[in-house]
Amino acid sequence: MTTLFISDLHLESARPDIAAQFLEFLHEEAVSADALYILGDLFESWVGDDDPDEHYASIKQALRELAKGGTPVFFMHGNRDFMIGTRFADETSVTLLPDPYLLKIEGMRVLLSHGDAMCTDDIEYQQIRQMTRNPAWQAMMLQKPLVERLAIARQARAASMQRGATMSLEISDVNQSAVEALMNQHAVSLLLHGHTHRPAVHEFSIDGQAATRIVLGDWYEQGSVVRWDRHGPRLEVLKRKKIGVRPQ
């Protein structure tokens, strides 16, 4: 049997090709897996569990069918969908995970994370992250009308894209010292995360001991998945039958 890990799908109504690939992945592969772990940014944005968007409704239904069919589904918040709450979990039958989360699989310890907390060189983003993860701030946002929250999300997305266009790759990537500190804190030699959209397997050492960091890719032009079976983890690409155009 196989455990599956995915991240950074950024599902939205403007990109039905991503949703179609995801639904196909659920119906054809995840249905027979031991478990599915979604490490954040399943959605491009999430302003509250009360959003009635039909595009989101179809995704929630598919997740519920998968979980009810016997495949446990676990979800970790990303920087785009950190407002997902208990209502979403109840409606989809998924289990919400803290970030980071220590998982024991096939006799190994692996630390799961979305990854954005390790991008410590981006000081401005870390300040924003600290604010938006505050329960008091989230409660304040949820008091606003849905239409206002959607407008705020659009503005935040535009600002993020503008920042990203001028930011160096080094600043937007994880900081190696932050990676090693987190792995030392949890006494692990393997870290699995997403967020940076730079799929790769990084081999390095921590205090003279071998360590590995596996980075999941996004789903903008093709899917990205880590399959973990008795042979260990493998980072793979899911080819899309019909590639769409990423919106600017």
FENCOR-V489199 format. One record per residue. RES is the residue in one letter. SS is DSSP state (A for helix, B for strand, O for the rest). PHI is phi in degrees with one decimal (999 if undefined). Layout:
# FENCOR-V489199
RES,SS,PHI ; RES,SS,PHI
This chain:
# FENCOR-V489199
M,O,999 ; T,O,-133.8 ; T,B,-103.8 ; L,B,-111.3 ; F,B,-129.4 ; I,B,-138.3 ; S,O,-163.0 ; D,O,58.9 ; L,O,-78.4 ; H,O,53.9 ; L,B,-64.6 ; E,O,-159.3 ; S,O,-63.2 ; A,O,-73.0 ; R,O,-126.2 ; P,A,-65.1 ; D,A,-66.0 ; I,A,-68.6 ; A,A,-61.9 ; A,A,-63.3 ; Q,A,-66.8 ; F,A,-64.2 ; L,A,-62.9 ; E,A,-63.7 ; F,A,-61.3 ; L,A,-64.8 ; H,A,-74.3 ; E,A,-102.4 ; E,O,-123.3 ; A,A,-64.2 ; V,A,-61.1 ; S,A,-108.6 ; A,O,-86.3 ; D,O,-67.7 ; A,B,-168.3 ; L,B,-124.1 ; Y,B,-112.4 ; I,B,-109.0 ; L,O,-95.8 ; G,O,95.5 ; D,O,54.7 ; L,O,-63.5 ; F,B,-113.3 ; E,O,-64.7 ; S,O,-155.8 ; W,O,-148.7 ; V,O,-103.6 ; G,O,151.1 ; D,O,-70.7 ; D,O,-89.9 ; D,O,-69.4 ; P,O,-87.6 ; D,O,-48.9 ; E,A,-64.2 ; H,A,-62.6 ; Y,A,-66.8 ; A,A,-60.7 ; S,A,-68.0 ; I,A,-68.8 ; K,A,-61.6 ; Q,A,-63.7 ; A,A,-65.4 ; L,A,-65.2 ; R,A,-64.4 ; E,A,-62.8 ; L,A,-64.2 ; A,A,-65.4 ; K,A,-68.4 ; G,O,-79.4 ; G,O,117.7 ; T,O,-100.4 ; P,B,-61.0 ; V,B,-119.6 ; F,B,-118.5 ; F,B,-129.5 ; M,B,-117.0 ; H,O,-65.4 ; G,O,-110.5 ; N,O,-80.8 ; R,O,-101.8 ; D,O,-125.6 ; F,O,-70.0 ; M,O,-89.2 ; I,O,-62.0 ; G,O,-127.9 ; T,A,-69.0 ; R,A,-63.9 ; F,A,-59.8 ; A,A,-61.3 ; D,A,-66.4 ; E,A,-72.7 ; T,A,-107.3 ; S,O,64.1 ; V,O,-90.8 ; T,B,-104.3 ; L,B,-81.4 ; L,B,-113.5 ; P,O,-74.2 ; D,O,-121.3 ; P,O,-84.9 ; Y,B,-137.0 ; L,B,-91.9 ; L,B,-118.7 ; K,B,-105.9 ; I,B,-142.1 ; E,O,49.4 ; G,O,78.3 ; M,B,-116.7 ; R,B,-103.2 ; V,B,-129.9 ; L,B,-96.2 ; L,B,-102.1 ; S,B,-154.9 ; H,O,-68.2 ; G,O,119.5 ; D,A,-67.4 ; A,A,-67.0 ; M,A,-90.0 ; C,O,-85.6 ; T,O,-74.8 ; D,O,-72.9 ; D,O,-88.9 ; I,A,-63.6 ; E,A,-61.8 ; Y,A,-64.6 ; Q,A,-62.5 ; Q,A,-66.8 ; I,A,-64.5 ; R,A,-59.9 ; Q,A,-60.5 ; M,A,-68.6 ; T,A,-74.1 ; R,O,-86.6 ; N,O,-72.5 ; P,A,-55.7 ; A,A,-66.8 ; W,A,-64.9 ; Q,A,-65.3 ; A,A,-63.1 ; M,A,-63.0 ; M,A,-63.6 ; L,A,-69.8 ; Q,O,-77.8 ; K,O,-78.4 ; P,O,-59.6 ; L,A,-55.9 ; V,A,-62.0 ; E,A,-71.7 ; R,A,-63.6 ; L,A,-64.6 ; A,A,-65.8 ; I,A,-62.1 ; A,A,-63.8 ; R,A,-63.3 ; Q,A,-65.1 ; A,A,-65.6 ; R,A,-65.6 ; A,A,-62.6 ; A,A,-65.6 ; S,A,-64.7 ; M,A,-64.7 ; Q,A,-66.9 ; R,A,-63.9 ; G,A,-63.3 ; A,A,-70.2 ; T,A,-112.4 ; M,O,-90.9 ; S,O,-72.6 ; L,A,-63.4 ; E,A,-65.8 ; I,A,-69.5 ; S,A,-82.0 ; D,O,-91.6 ; V,O,-68.8 ; N,O,-91.4 ; Q,A,-60.8 ; S,A,-65.3 ; A,A,-66.3 ; V,A,-60.5 ; E,A,-66.7 ; A,A,-64.4 ; L,A,-66.5 ; M,A,-67.5 ; N,A,-64.5 ; Q,A,-59.0 ; H,O,-103.0 ; A,O,53.8 ; V,O,-125.3 ; S,O,-111.9 ; L,B,-135.3 ; L,B,-124.9 ; L,B,-124.7 ; H,B,-151.7 ; G,O,-124.5 ; H,O,78.5 ; T,O,-79.7 ; H,O,63.2 ; R,O,-126.2 ; P,O,-60.3 ; A,B,-173.7 ; V,B,-115.8 ; H,B,-104.7 ; E,B,-108.4 ; F,B,-155.5 ; S,B,-131.7 ; I,B,-126.0 ; D,O,52.9 ; G,O,82.6 ; Q,B,-105.9 ; A,B,-64.4 ; A,B,-141.3 ; T,B,-135.9 ; R,B,-125.2 ; I,B,-105.1 ; V,B,-111.5 ; L,O,-76.5 ; G,O,-92.2 ; D,O,-85.0 ; W,O,-115.0 ; Y,O,-62.0 ; E,O,-117.5 ; Q,O,-163.7 ; G,B,-79.5 ; S,B,-136.1 ; V,B,-149.2 ; V,B,-107.0 ; R,B,-103.5 ; W,B,-121.6 ; D,B,-127.7 ; R,O,-65.4 ; H,O,-90.0 ; G,B,106.4 ; P,B,-85.4 ; R,B,-134.0 ; L,B,-87.1 ; E,B,-133.3 ; V,B,-104.9 ; L,B,-105.5 ; K,O,-68.9 ; R,O,-93.5 ; K,O,-66.3 ; K,O,-139.9 ; I,O,-84.0 ; G,O,-89.0 ; V,O,-107.7 ; R,O,-68.4 ; P,O,-69.5 ; Q,O,-94.9
